Amino acid sequence: MGNLFKIAFQSGKFRFGFTILSLILLLIIFFPLFVKTDPLQMEGGMFEPPNIREMLGKKPGPKEDAPSAEVSQAQTDLMAQFGLTAVQRETPKILHILGTDNFGRDVMAELVAGTRTSLIIGLIAGIIATLIGLTIGLLAGYVGGQVDNFLSSITNIFIVIPSFVILVLVSVSIDARSFWTTGVVIGITSWPWTARSVRAQTTSLRNRDHVNLSKLSGHSMPRIIFRDILPYIASYVVMAFILQVASGILSEAQISMLGLGPRNVASLGLMMNWAVFFSALPTGAWWAFLPVVLMVALISFSLNLMNSGLDQIFNPQIRN
């Protein structure tokens, strides 16, 4: 496995994607060490803009002294719907790098916590989906016959039915939704394409000379699969895992946008759900949704770039 990543770093795409992902990981690791802010603590007003300039003592320009009448009125009307009253804050007491959300919570702290939660969900979903797909694909491709027909039929059923529909139905039927259960649900609904691809790879390997030699030597099926087949598709398994993690993060964002994601914990999808439900866009509170969208895009971009780099290295059809 170490040699695999050593070869992977020969690709510029993989290095660039890995660098972006590493910077994101450093952010979610070290930011809580220096800024000990509870992401769910209400410590400001509704949709307060970023106040870095004010906290540094710089005077805003003439156009920044007060918000426009349209935005101010829209915020006032929205707060009145929830029985809140707009309060004029003279001097900010707490630094909000990305402002506050609809509940007066620090968006930067929420973004870091939400990124961590979404990455954990993506990892859980990626591990489960890859293990299920790898197991079914290896068995179907190596054993063949009726076992292959049965497992392929199950895989095709899951492929025909949109996974998002199954994901929504399962999420609705679960009362207690944590990020663990969300990751498990996403994982058990997103394995079919991995299983289908692994089956095709295994089918092409099961009649190779080294596999036939192991059969003649009397080796057991598990030993043949793990010693003579799996090492040859290890690079593909890593690529499938990276795609499953990216797919898991996007799936979490989708179901959380519908209010079916994890509760009582910040996630990127839940932050977008709050921004939409509390009309962040009409009120001009770009800081409540734009950083979240950019974070989801950066994570997906980095993971897909890493996968593309691995494909460029290990796929003989596109290898330079």
N, C-alpha and C positions, 0 to 999 in steps of 0.2 A: 504493500500500500504506500509506503514511503517513496519507493521508486516511481510509483504512479504519479504522485504529486510533483516529484522532481521533474518528470517529463512534462507534466501539465504546465509548469512554470516557464516552459520554453515558448508558450503561446502568449503573444502580447495581449490578446483579448482576455485570456484567463487572468493575467497579472492585473490588468486594469479593473476588471470586475471584482477580483479578490481585494484590491486596494480599497475600492468604494465600500465593500461589505465590511472590511476591517475597520475603516473609519467610523462606520455606523456602530459596530460592536464596541469600539473604544468609547464612543459617546454614551451609550447606555450603561457602560461599566463605570466610568469615572465621573459622569455628571452627578449621580446621586451621592458620591463621596464628598463633593464640594458644595452642592446645593441640596440640603436636607429638607426638601419641601414635599409635603404629602400631596400627591397629584390630585386627590379628591377633596382637598381642604379648600373651603371658600374663603379667600383672603382679599378679594377686591370687588369692584363693581361689575355690572353686566357689560360684557364686550368692551372692556377698557383696552385701548390701543397700546402697542409697545411703548414703554416709557424710558428707554435707554437714555435718550437725549435729556429728558427732564432729570433723571437721577444723576447724570453727570454734570448737571448745573448749567447746561446750555439753554439759552432762551430760544424758543421756537420762532420761526419766521412769521411774518404778518399773516400768511395764509394758514398757519397752523395754530393760531391762538385759540380758535374755537371751531368745532365741527360745523359743517354746513347745516342749514336749517332743515333740509330734507332728511338728512341722515339722523339728526338729533330728534326730529319729530317722529321718524319711523321707530327709533329706539324707544322713545317715550311711549308710543302707542303699543309696542310689543310688550314692554314691561307692565303696562297697565292691564293687559289681558291676564297676566299672572298675579295681579294684585301687588305689584312692586312699584316703588316710587324712585324716580331718578334722583340721585344724590350728587351734588356738585362737590368733587374732591379737589381741594386746593393744592396740596402737595403730596405726591405719591410717597408712601412710606416703604413700600416693598418693590424691588426690581422685578419687572415682568418683561423678559426679553421678547416674548411673542405675545404680550398682552394677556387678557383673561377671556374665558369663554362665557357662555350664557349663564353659568352658575357662579361666575366670579372666581374661577379656579385658574391657576397659572397654566397657560397653554404649553409652555416649554416643558414643565414637569410632566404634564399629561402626555406630551409627545414622546418623551423619553420612556415613560412607563408603558405607553401604548405600543411603542416599537418593540420593547422587550416582550410584552405579552403576545403580540402578533408573531414575533420570531419563534417564541416557544411553541405556539400553536402550529406554526408551519413546520417546525422540527418534529413535533409529535405526529402530525398528519403525514409528513414525509417518511418517517421511520415505519409507521404502520402500513401505509400504502405500498412502500417498497418491499417490505417483508411479505405482505400478502401476495402482491404481484409476482415477486421472485419465486415464492414457494409454488404457486399455481403454475407459473410459466415453466419452471424446471420440471415439475412432475408431468405436465402435459406434453412437453417437448421430448423428454427422455423416455417415458413409459410408452406413450403412443396408444394406439388401439382405442378401446372403449373408454379408457381413462382420459385420453386426449379428447375424445368426442364429448364426454360429459363435462369436463372442465372448460372446454372451449364454448360449449353451449351456455354455461353459466356466465362466462366472460362476455359473450355476445349479448346476453340479456341485459347485463349492466351497461354495455356500450349503447344499445338501442335506446334504453330509457335514459334521458339526460340526467347526469349526476347531480346537477343543481336542484332538480325537482326532488330527487331522493333525499338530498341534503336538507332541503326545506321541510319535507314531510317528517323526517326523523327529528329535526330540531324542534318542530312544533310539538311533537309527542313527548319531549323531555321537559320536565318541570324545572329541575335544578340544573342550570347550565353554568358550568365553570369553564375556564380555559382548557382544562384537561378533557372534559367531556366534549367540548367543541372540537379539539384536535382529534380525538378518537373518532367522532362522527365523520369529520372530513376525511380522515384516513381510510375508513372502511367503505367510503363511497367513491374513492378516486384511484383505485388500483387497477382497473381493467386494461388500460392502455399499456401499463408496465408489464402486466401478465402476458398480453398478446405479443409484445415485442420480445420478451425473454423467451417465450415459447418458440418464436421463429429462430432466435439465435441458438437455442438448445437443439432444435431439430436439425440444424445444419452441422452441429458438432457431434451428435450421438453416433454417427457412423464413421468418424475419423479413425485413423489407424491406432492412435494412442488409446482411444476409448475402447476399441475392439480388443486391443491387447490386454487392457485391464479386465475386460469381461472374460477373456480366455484364462486369465490368471486367477479367476474365482473371486475377485474383489466384490464386496457388497455394493448395492445400488447407492446408499448414502456416500460411501467412500469415492465411488466413481464421480458422483455429482459434485462433491466438494473438492476433490483433488484433481479431476481431469476435465471438468466442464466449467465450473464456476470461475477459476482463475482466468480463463480465456474471455469471459464476458464481464470481468470486474470493472473495466473502464466504462462499459455501458451501464452497469448498475449504478456507478457513481453519478453518471450523467442523468439517469432516471431519477435518482434521489434528489439531485439539485432541482430538477423540474418539478418534482412532487412538493418540495418545500415552497417554491415560488407559487405553485398552484394552491397550496394550503393557505398561504398568506392572502392571496386574492380571494379565495373562497370565504375566509373569515371576514374580510372586508365586505363582501357581498351580503352574507347573512346578517352581519351586524348592522348593515345599513337598513335591513328590514326589521331590526329589533329582535333577532333570533340568536344573537351571539352571546358571549359570556356577560354575566351581570356583576355589578359591584366591583368591577375592575376596569381600568382604562385600557382600551385597545384602539388601533387605528380605525377600524370599521365603526366602532361605537362613537368615536370622536366625530366622524363624518355624519353619523346618524344624529347626534346632538346638533351639529351645525345646520343640517337640513331642517330638522324639526323646529328649531328655534330661530329660523330665518336669518342665518348669518350673512348670506349673500345679499338679500334685499336691504339689510341695514348697513352694508358696506364693511362688515367685520371680516376682511379677507384673512386675517391672522388666525381665525378659528377653523378654517378649512384648507387654505392653500398649503401650509407646511405639512399637513397630513397627506394631502394628495401627492406632494413632492416626495415625501418619505416612502410612500407605497411605490411610487414610480422608480425611485432610486434602488430600493431593495429588489424589485422585480427586474430592473435593468441589469443590476450587478449579477444576479443569479443567472439570468439568461445569457449574459455575456460570458460568464464562466463556463456555462454549458456549451456555448458556441465555440469557445476556445478549446475545450476538451474534444469536441467533435472534429475540429480542424486538425487536432493532433492524431487522434486514434481512428478516424474514419479514412480508410484507404482511398475511397472514391473522391474525396476533396482534399486529401493531403497534398501539400505543395511538393 
